[in-house]
Amino acid sequence: MKGKRFLSAPVLAVLSSIVFTYYSSIFVFLHDWLNLQSSPGTLNAFIYSLFASLTLFSFFSCLLSDPGHVPSSYAPDVEFAKDNVEQKKCNKCHAYKPPRTHHCRVCRRCILKMDHHCLWINNCVGYWNYKAFFVFVLYATIASIYSMVIFICSVHHQDWDSIKGSSPLWIFYVTYGLLLFILTITLLTLVGWHVYLILHNMTTIEYHEGNRAKWLAMKSGQSYRHPYNMGAYKNITLILGPNMLKWFCPTAVGHLNPKDGVSFPTLRDNS
């Protein structure tokens, strides 16, 4: 079943982009700039290869990981459920949903702490693979910035007049540079967005739900605060884990919650 996730045009596009960008950065632009046989060229090739490998490993981790399914034995806390509209039966799964759980129309099941369904990994991003997804985006951003630096330095080192004199080479340089710039900006925006979500301990779905809740609260003269926001550092440890040395390892479990994604600490717990 997991192998079928590779049979997707967006997934194959991501893999192709990683391979193409890696080959071009190392064997074309870095070689033209520093020469791979030189010490600086070898060092830069090693560092870039490291980030590219981490990007690929993180990509496979979030693609192959189960985002989180509701345990068959799950039963809601009846007293708590009275005040929590999230703990109700799913209209499609016909089972009680734990807090922060949403039904994915693509996966056709409820996902624990669902953030969104990502077509680029052909999988949902949820409780069990959100950390791997974030780390993948982070490493991809670093690798993309590194690629941009290598490209710019290579172009600066080249004889620009000779490049303009060759139409195929000119088209390749311009097209590659434009695509790399768009990719880098996109990834920077995406990683910035998820840093914001982590600092506030919310998902993309909860962000949009929170905006509506704020609007409704303002209409009634009340205030709204995201119930799972425990403070920046606590939020980070709840998602990436208590050990800082493992924050950027996609396979290291980051959750402090012992109930496997069906219960989460809230502001009310601390009051």
LUMLO-752792 format. One line per field, with one value per residue (C-alpha): residue in one letter; x, y, z. Coordinates in nm, 2 decimals, decimal comma, always signed. Layout:
BEGIN
resn = c(A  ...)
u = c(X  ...)
v = c(Y  ...)
w = c(Z  ...)
! end
This chain:
BEGIN
resn = c(M  K  G  K  R  F  L  S  A  P  V  L  A  V  L  S  S  I  V  F  T  Y  Y  S  S  I  F  V  F  L  H  D  W  L  N  L  Q  S  S  P  G  T  L  N  A  F  I  Y  S  L  F  A  S  L  T  L  F  S  F  F  S  C  L  L  S  D  P  G  H  V  P  S  S  Y  A  P  D  V  E  F  A  K  D  N  V  E  Q  K  K  C  N  K  C  H  A  Y  K  P  P  R  T  H  H  C  R  V  C  R  R  C  I  L  K  M  D  H  H  C  L  W  I  N  N  C  V  G  Y  W  N  Y  K  A  F  F  V  F  V  L  Y  A  T  I  A  S  I  Y  S  M  V  I  F  I  C  S  V  H  H  Q  D  W  D  S  I  K  G  S  S  P  L  W  I  F  Y  V  T  Y  G  L  L  L  F  I  L  T  I  T  L  L  T  L  V  G  W  H  V  Y  L  I  L  H  N  M  T  T  I  E  Y  H  E  G  N  R  A  K  W  L  A  M  K  S  G  Q  S  Y  R  H  P  Y  N  M  G  A  Y  K  N  I  T  L  I  L  G  P  N  M  L  K  W  F  C  P  T  A  V  G  H  L  N  P  K  D  G  V  S  F  P  T  L  R  D  N  S)
u = c(+0,00  +0,28  +0,46  +0,16  +0,23  +0,52  +0,28  +0,19  +0,30  +0,37  +0,58  +0,78  +0,81  +0,96  +1,21  +1,30  +1,35  +1,58  +1,79  +1,81  +1,90  +2,16  +2,33  +2,32  +2,45  +2,74  +2,85  +2,77  +2,78  +3,00  +3,25  +3,26  +3,30  +3,55  +3,64  +3,54  +3,90  +4,00  +3,97  +3,70  +3,51  +3,52  +3,42  +3,12  +3,02  +3,03  +2,82  +2,56  +2,54  +2,47  +2,18  +2,05  +2,06  +1,88  +1,62  +1,56  +1,56  +1,31  +1,09  +1,07  +1,00  +0,69  +0,58  +0,59  +0,48  +0,12  -0,01  -0,21  -0,53  -0,79  -0,75  -1,04  -1,06  -1,09  -1,39  -1,43  -1,44  -1,81  -1,78  -1,52  -1,71  -2,00  -1,80  -1,59  -1,77  -1,47  -1,55  -1,84  -1,90  -1,76  -2,03  -1,83  -1,63  -1,92  -1,67  -1,59  -1,32  -1,05  -0,98  -0,79  -0,89  -1,04  -1,17  -0,96  -1,16  -0,86  -0,74  -1,11  -1,04  -1,00  -0,65  -0,51  -0,42  -0,45  -0,27  -0,35  -0,34  -0,02  -0,03  +0,35  +0,40  +0,07  -0,01  -0,18  +0,03  -0,08  +0,02  +0,28  +0,45  +0,42  +0,77  +0,91  +0,73  +0,86  +1,21  +1,18  +1,07  +1,35  +1,63  +1,48  +1,49  +1,86  +1,96  +1,77  +1,94  +2,28  +2,20  +2,11  +2,45  +2,64  +2,45  +2,51  +2,88  +2,92  +2,75  +2,96  +3,27  +3,17  +3,24  +2,88  +2,95  +3,03  +2,71  +2,50  +2,67  +2,53  +2,15  +2,09  +2,33  +2,17  +1,82  +1,94  +2,10  +1,80  +1,54  +1,73  +1,80  +1,43  +1,30  +1,55  +1,46  +1,09  +1,16  +1,37  +1,11  +0,83  +1,02  +1,12  +0,75  +0,65  +0,91  +0,82  +0,46  +0,52  +0,76  +0,47  +0,24  +0,48  +0,54  +0,17  +0,11  -0,16  -0,23  -0,32  -0,68  -0,68  -0,54  -0,84  -1,08  -0,92  -0,97  -1,34  -1,36  -1,19  -1,45  -1,74  -1,59  -1,55  -1,91  -2,02  -1,78  -1,55  -1,19  -1,05  -0,72  -0,60  -0,65  -0,34  -0,10  +0,12  +0,40  +0,66  +0,92  +0,67  +0,50  +0,83  +0,90  +0,55  +0,61  +0,99  +1,06  +1,23  +1,58  +1,72  +1,98  +1,69  +1,48  +1,60  +1,60  +1,28  +1,25  +1,30  +0,96  +0,89  +0,58  +0,56  +0,19  +0,17  -0,18  -0,08  -0,25  -0,60  -0,54  -0,35  -0,26  -0,46  -0,45  -0,74  -0,51  -0,27  -0,54)
v = c(+0,00  +0,24  +0,16  +0,29  +0,64  +0,66  +0,61  +0,98  +1,25  +1,51  +1,26  +1,17  +1,54  +1,61  +1,32  +1,43  +1,79  +1,68  +1,46  +1,72  +2,01  +1,80  +1,69  +2,05  +2,21  +1,96  +1,85  +2,17  +2,49  +2,39  +2,22  +2,53  +2,76  +2,58  +2,25  +1,94  +1,82  +2,12  +2,12  +2,40  +2,22  +1,89  +2,05  +2,23  +1,92  +1,72  +1,98  +2,02  +1,64  +1,61  +1,85  +1,69  +1,34  +1,47  +1,62  +1,30  +1,09  +1,33  +1,32  +0,94  +0,95  +1,17  +1,00  +0,65  +0,73  +0,68  +1,04  +0,90  +0,69  +0,68  +0,37  +0,13  +0,12  +0,50  +0,63  +1,00  +1,14  +1,19  +1,48  +1,65  +1,59  +1,80  +2,11  +2,01  +2,01  +1,83  +1,51  +1,39  +1,12  +1,15  +1,16  +0,94  +0,72  +0,68  +0,68  +0,93  +1,17  +1,27  +1,64  +1,80  +1,51  +1,57  +1,36  +1,35  +1,32  +1,19  +0,93  +0,86  +0,83  +1,05  +1,18  +1,26  +1,62  +1,67  +1,96  +1,91  +1,66  +1,71  +1,60  +1,64  +1,34  +1,18  +1,15  +1,34  +1,54  +1,46  +1,37  +1,11  +1,26  +1,63  +1,66  +1,46  +1,69  +2,01  +1,88  +1,78  +2,14  +2,28  +2,08  +2,14  +2,51  +2,50  +2,29  +2,52  +2,83  +2,65  +2,57  +2,93  +3,05  +2,79  +2,90  +3,27  +3,22  +3,00  +3,26  +3,54  +3,33  +3,25  +3,46  +3,60  +3,71  +3,35  +3,23  +3,48  +3,38  +3,02  +3,02  +2,68  +2,76  +3,10  +2,95  +2,68  +2,93  +3,17  +2,90  +2,72  +3,04  +3,14  +2,80  +2,79  +3,13  +3,05  +2,72  +2,90  +3,17  +2,91  +2,69  +2,99  +3,09  +2,74  +2,69  +3,03  +2,94  +2,61  +2,78  +3,01  +2,72  +2,53  +2,84  +2,86  +2,48  +2,48  +2,31  +2,48  +2,37  +2,51  +2,84  +2,89  +2,76  +3,00  +3,30  +3,22  +3,17  +3,51  +3,67  +3,51  +3,60  +3,97  +3,98  +3,87  +4,10  +3,81  +3,72  +3,40  +3,23  +2,90  +2,64  +2,44  +2,73  +2,65  +2,91  +2,91  +2,68  +2,43  +2,43  +2,34  +2,06  +1,92  +1,89  +1,84  +1,67  +1,76  +1,67  +1,96  +1,72  +1,52  +1,82  +1,79  +1,41  +1,32  +0,97  +1,08  +1,08  +1,43  +1,39  +1,43  +1,32  +0,96  +0,90  +0,86  +1,17  +1,14  +1,38  +1,71  +1,95  +2,27  +2,61  +2,49  +2,22  +2,48  +2,70)
w = c(+0,00  +0,09  -0,24  -0,43  -0,29  -0,53  -0,82  -0,83  -1,08  -0,81  -0,61  -0,92  -1,00  -0,65  -0,69  -1,04  -0,92  -0,63  -0,87  -1,14  -0,90  -0,73  -1,06  -1,20  -0,88  -0,83  -1,18  -1,37  -1,17  -0,87  -1,11  -1,33  -1,02  -0,80  -0,98  -0,80  -0,78  -0,57  -0,19  -0,18  -0,45  -0,27  +0,06  -0,09  -0,28  +0,05  +0,24  -0,04  -0,07  +0,30  +0,28  -0,03  +0,13  +0,44  +0,22  +0,04  +0,36  +0,52  +0,21  +0,22  +0,59  +0,56  +0,25  +0,40  +0,75  +0,87  +0,95  +1,24  +1,25  +1,52  +1,74  +1,71  +2,09  +2,12  +2,33  +2,41  +2,76  +2,80  +3,05  +2,84  +2,52  +2,65  +2,61  +2,31  +1,97  +1,81  +2,00  +1,79  +1,54  +1,19  +0,93  +0,70  +0,94  +1,19  +1,48  +1,75  +1,66  +1,91  +1,95  +1,65  +1,42  +1,08  +0,80  +0,48  +0,17  -0,03  +0,22  +0,31  +0,68  +0,99  +1,05  +1,40  +1,43  +1,05  +0,90  +0,54  +0,26  +0,06  -0,30  -0,32  -0,08  -0,18  +0,18  +0,46  +0,70  +1,05  +1,41  +1,33  +1,02  +1,07  +1,22  +0,92  +0,68  +0,86  +0,86  +0,49  +0,40  +0,62  +0,46  +0,11  +0,18  +0,30  -0,01  -0,24  -0,10  -0,13  -0,49  -0,55  -0,40  -0,62  -0,93  -0,87  -0,80  -1,10  -1,33  -1,18  -1,25  -1,61  -1,92  -1,96  -2,32  -2,42  -2,25  -2,44  -2,76  -2,73  -2,75  -2,59  -2,30  -2,25  -2,24  -2,00  -1,76  -1,76  -1,73  -1,45  -1,26  -1,28  -1,17  -0,89  -0,77  -0,77  -0,58  -0,32  -0,25  -0,24  +0,01  +0,22  +0,24  +0,33  +0,60  +0,75  +0,76  +0,94  +1,19  +1,27  +1,32  +1,54  +1,76  +1,81  +1,83  +1,56  +1,23  +0,91  +0,95  +1,31  +1,19  +0,95  +1,21  +1,46  +1,23  +1,22  +1,59  +1,65  +1,42  +1,60  +1,94  +1,84  +1,72  +2,07  +2,25  +2,37  +2,31  +2,16  +2,22  +2,06  +2,34  +2,26  +2,26  +2,56  +2,49  +2,22  +2,38  +2,51  +2,17  +2,00  +2,24  +2,20  +1,83  +1,77  +2,11  +2,44  +2,31  +2,10  +1,95  +1,78  +1,67  +1,31  +1,28  +1,09  +1,24  +1,61  +1,79  +1,89  +2,10  +2,47  +2,47  +2,59  +2,45  +2,09  +1,95  +2,10  +2,39  +2,41  +2,69  +2,68  +2,86  +3,08  +3,22  +3,35  +3,50)
! end
